[in-house]
Amino acid sequence: MEANLRWVLLTAVAPLAWGANYYVTHAYLPADRPLWGAALRALPAGLVLLTLSRRRPHGPWWWRSALLGLLNTAVFFVLLYLASQLLPTSTAATVMAASPLAMLLTAWALAGQRPHRAHLVGAVVGLGGVALTLLGVGGAVSGAGLAASAAAMLVSCVGYVLAARWREGADPLAVTSWQLTAGGLMLLPLAVAAEGAPPAMDARTLPAFGYVALVATALAFALWFAGLRHLPAGTVGLLGLLNPLAGVLLGAGLAGEGLGTRQVCGLALVLAGVLLGHPRGPARPAELSVAAQSGTRIRS
């Protein structure tokens, strides 16, 4: 029991770090450097995890890592950076919390994985919660920010379907390190060509970049996958709900964003929808992979 509690607490660090990342990006990182922001998050984290896993890609995993790195790291991190900058922290966190529900529908459309009726109900409830949250935001909501969030979810869902199809024969932490490294290497020349020199590092931005790369990415992924090895998939999936909760609370507490009744109810509906869409019963090996992908898809 004590060992399980220790692993629950350690694993909970990952979704809390991902949720806090919305606020750190919004408050401390330059709004006009999304390519550099994504590159400086992905590449250092990928190299750290590559050192920990001590495994290189083999066979088809060379091109798979490149494709998944493009989708799950390069494109996803850039879109998530834009969404975090353009939307209030609480709104961005709540919208992205619907990612696991969007995955159910994407897996149904692209891979023929028909969801259970409860999963469809969960998707409807969760999307209703997102709509209610957006109605509760004071002032105009950035259309570009919402478009970036929607595009990030779509890209990550396609990446999820591919990663789930290719899950056999590869360690999840090693695969993540390959994707992060590949995506970071893809972003570097694009960042130089489009945004020029790297952003200046000062007492404000250096700790922020260090946080998003080392804490919210490298450490968070390492703890998340360690938790998957020691805890039931259902427990890890429920811990993932701390991600949007942390984002909303930090947005309200530190960024001074209004947290009205509609937003609270909307977040509650999103979390209820994710719970309805969560696998029931004993976890099978396939479900462990799905739980890992679901958790990482709502990261920030």
C-alpha positions in Angstrom: 0.0 0.0 0.0 2.8 2.4 0.9 4.7 1.6 -2.3 1.5 2.2 -4.4 0.9 5.6 -2.6 4.5 6.6 -3.4 4.1 5.7 -7.1 0.7 7.6 -7.2 2.4 10.7 -5.8 5.4 10.4 -8.2 3.2 9.8 -11.2 0.9 12.7 -10.2 3.9 15.1 -10.8 3.5 14.5 -14.6 0.0 15.8 -15.2 0.5 18.6 -12.7 3.7 19.7 -14.6 1.8 19.5 -17.9 -1.0 21.6 -16.5 1.4 24.2 -15.1 3.0 24.4 -18.5 0.1 26.4 -19.9 0.7 29.1 -17.4 4.5 29.1 -17.8 4.3 29.4 -21.5 1.6 32.1 -21.4 3.3 34.2 -18.7 7.0 33.8 -19.3 7.9 32.7 -22.8 8.0 35.0 -25.9 4.7 35.1 -27.8 6.4 35.6 -31.2 8.8 32.6 -31.1 6.6 29.4 -31.4 9.1 27.5 -33.5 12.0 28.2 -31.1 9.7 27.6 -28.1 8.8 24.2 -29.4 12.4 23.3 -30.4 13.9 24.3 -27.1 11.3 22.2 -25.4 11.6 19.1 -27.5 15.3 18.7 -28.2 16.8 19.0 -24.7 14.0 16.7 -23.3 14.6 14.2 -26.1 18.3 14.0 -25.5 17.8 13.6 -21.7 15.3 10.7 -22.2 17.5 9.2 -24.9 20.3 9.1 -22.3 18.0 7.5 -19.8 16.6 4.9 -22.2 20.0 4.1 -23.8 18.2 2.7 -26.9 18.5 3.8 -30.5 15.8 3.3 -33.2 16.1 0.1 -35.1 14.6 -1.1 -38.4 11.4 0.6 -39.3 11.5 2.7 -36.1 13.9 5.1 -37.9 11.2 6.4 -40.3 8.4 5.8 -37.7 10.2 8.0 -35.2 10.6 10.7 -37.9 6.9 10.6 -38.8 5.8 10.5 -35.2 8.3 13.2 -34.3 6.8 15.4 -37.0 3.2 14.9 -35.8 3.5 14.4 -32.0 6.4 16.7 -31.4 7.1 19.3 -34.1 3.6 20.2 -35.2 1.9 19.5 -31.9 4.3 21.5 -29.7 4.1 24.5 -32.1 0.3 24.5 -32.1 0.2 24.0 -28.4 2.6 26.9 -27.8 0.4 29.1 -30.0 -2.8 28.0 -28.1 -1.1 28.7 -24.7 -0.1 32.2 -25.9 -3.4 33.2 -27.5 -5.9 31.7 -25.0 -6.3 32.3 -21.3 -4.5 29.6 -19.3 -7.8 28.2 -17.9 -9.4 28.1 -21.3 -6.5 26.4 -23.1 -6.3 23.8 -20.3 -10.0 23.0 -20.5 -10.1 22.8 -24.3 -7.1 20.5 -24.5 -8.6 18.3 -21.7 -11.1 17.0 -24.4 -8.2 15.4 -26.3 -8.8 11.8 -25.0 -12.4 12.1 -26.1 -11.4 13.4 -29.5 -9.0 10.3 -29.7 -12.0 8.0 -29.3 -13.7 9.5 -32.4 -10.5 9.6 -34.4 -9.6 6.0 -33.7 -13.1 5.1 -34.8 -12.9 7.1 -38.0 -9.3 6.1 -39.0 -8.8 2.7 -37.4 -12.3 1.3 -37.1 -12.0 1.0 -33.3 -15.7 1.4 -32.6 -16.2 3.0 -29.1 -18.7 1.8 -26.6 -21.9 3.7 -26.1 -20.5 5.0 -22.8 -17.5 6.4 -24.7 -19.8 8.3 -27.1 -21.8 9.7 -24.2 -18.5 10.7 -22.6 -17.5 12.5 -25.8 -20.7 14.4 -26.0 -20.6 15.4 -22.3 -17.0 16.5 -22.6 -17.5 18.6 -25.7 -20.5 20.1 -24.1 -18.3 21.1 -21.1 -15.8 22.8 -23.5 -18.6 24.7 -25.1 -19.9 25.8 -21.7 -16.4 26.9 -20.6 -16.0 29.1 -23.7 -19.3 30.7 -23.1 -18.2 31.6 -19.6 -15.0 33.4 -20.7 -15.3 37.1 -20.4 -14.5 39.1 -23.6 -13.7 37.8 -27.0 -12.0 34.4 -27.3 -9.2 34.3 -29.8 -10.3 32.4 -32.9 -6.7 31.7 -33.8 -6.1 30.3 -30.4 -9.1 28.0 -30.7 -8.0 27.0 -34.2 -4.5 26.1 -32.8 -6.1 24.0 -30.0 -8.4 22.2 -32.5 -5.5 21.6 -34.9 -3.3 20.3 -32.1 -5.9 17.8 -31.0 -6.4 16.6 -34.6 -2.7 16.2 -35.2 -2.1 14.4 -31.9 -5.1 12.1 -32.5 -3.6 11.0 -35.9 -0.3 10.5 -34.1 -2.1 8.4 -31.4 -3.7 6.1 -34.0 -0.3 5.5 -35.6 1.6 5.0 -32.3 -1.1 2.6 -31.1 -0.7 0.6 -34.3 3.1 0.4 -34.0 3.3 -0.2 -30.2 4.6 -3.7 -30.4 8.3 -4.4 -29.7 9.3 -0.9 -28.5 9.8 0.6 -25.0 7.4 3.6 -24.6 10.0 5.8 -23.0 12.5 5.0 -25.7 9.9 5.7 -28.5 9.1 9.0 -26.8 12.8 10.0 -26.7 13.1 9.2 -30.4 10.1 11.3 -31.3 11.2 14.3 -29.2 14.7 14.2 -30.6 13.5 13.9 -34.2 10.9 16.6 -33.8 13.4 18.9 -32.2 16.0 18.4 -35.0 13.3 19.1 -37.5 12.3 22.4 -35.8 15.8 23.8 -35.4 16.4 24.8 -39.1 12.8 26.0 -39.4 13.2 28.2 -36.3 16.5 29.7 -37.6 15.0 30.4 -41.1 11.7 31.8 -39.9 12.5 33.4 -36.5 16.2 34.2 -36.7 18.5 33.8 -33.7 17.2 32.0 -30.6 15.3 34.1 -28.1 17.4 36.0 -25.6 17.8 34.2 -22.3 17.4 36.3 -19.1 16.4 35.8 -15.5 12.8 35.5 -16.7 12.9 33.2 -19.8 15.8 30.9 -18.9 14.1 29.3 -15.9 10.9 29.1 -17.9 12.5 27.3 -20.8 14.3 25.0 -18.3 11.0 24.2 -16.8 9.1 23.3 -20.0 12.0 21.2 -21.3 13.4 19.5 -18.2 10.4 19.4 -15.8 7.2 19.4 -18.0 8.7 17.2 -20.6 11.7 15.1 -19.6 10.9 14.5 -16.0 7.1 14.3 -16.6 7.4 11.7 -19.2 9.9 9.6 -17.2 7.6 9.6 -14.2 4.5 9.0 -16.3 5.9 5.8 -17.9 7.4 4.7 -14.6 3.9 5.0 -13.1 2.4 2.9 -15.9 4.8 0.1 -15.0 3.9 0.2 -11.3 0.2 1.2 -11.2 -3.0 0.0 -12.8 -3.8 1.8 -16.1 -7.1 3.0 -14.6 -5.3 4.7 -11.8 -2.8 6.4 -14.1 -5.7 7.5 -16.4 -7.5 9.2 -13.5 -4.3 11.0 -12.4 -4.2 12.5 -15.9 -7.3 14.5 -14.9 -5.0 16.6 -12.7 -3.6 18.2 -15.9 -6.6 20.5 -16.8 -7.3 21.0 -13.1 -3.8 22.4 -12.5 -4.1 24.7 -15.6 -7.5 26.1 -14.5 -6.4 26.7 -10.9 -3.1 28.4 -11.9 -4.9 30.5 -14.5 -7.3 31.7 -11.8 -4.9 32.0 -9.0 -1.7 33.4 -10.6 -2.9 34.9 -13.9 -6.0 36.6 -12.4 -8.3 35.0 -14.8 -12.0 35.0 -13.8 -13.2 31.6 -12.8 -17.0 31.8 -13.0 -19.7 29.3 -12.4 -19.9 28.4 -16.1 -16.2 27.6 -16.3 -16.3 25.5 -13.1 -19.3 23.5 -14.5 -17.7 23.3 -17.9 -14.5 21.8 -16.4 -16.6 19.4 -14.3 -18.4 18.2 -17.5 -15.1 17.7 -19.3 -13.7 15.6 -16.5 -16.9 13.7 -16.3 -16.7 13.0 -20.0 -13.2 11.7 -19.7 -14.2 9.4 -16.8 -17.1 8.0 -18.9 -14.7 7.4 -21.8 -12.1 5.6 -19.6 -11.7 1.8 -20.0 -13.5 -0.2 -17.3 -12.4 -3.5 -15.8 -9.0 -5.0 -15.5 -6.3 -3.4 -17.6 -5.0 -5.5 -20.5 -1.6 -4.9 -22.2 -3.2 -3.0 -25.0 -5.0 -0.7 -22.6 -1.7 0.1 -21.0 -0.5 1.5 -24.3 -3.8 3.4 -24.7 -3.5 4.9 -21.2 0.0 6.0 -22.0 -1.1 7.7 -25.2 -4.1 9.3 -23.6 -2.0 10.8 -20.9 0.6 12.2 -23.2 -2.0 13.6 -25.6 -3.3 15.9 -23.0 0.1 17.1 -22.1 1.1 20.7 -22.7 
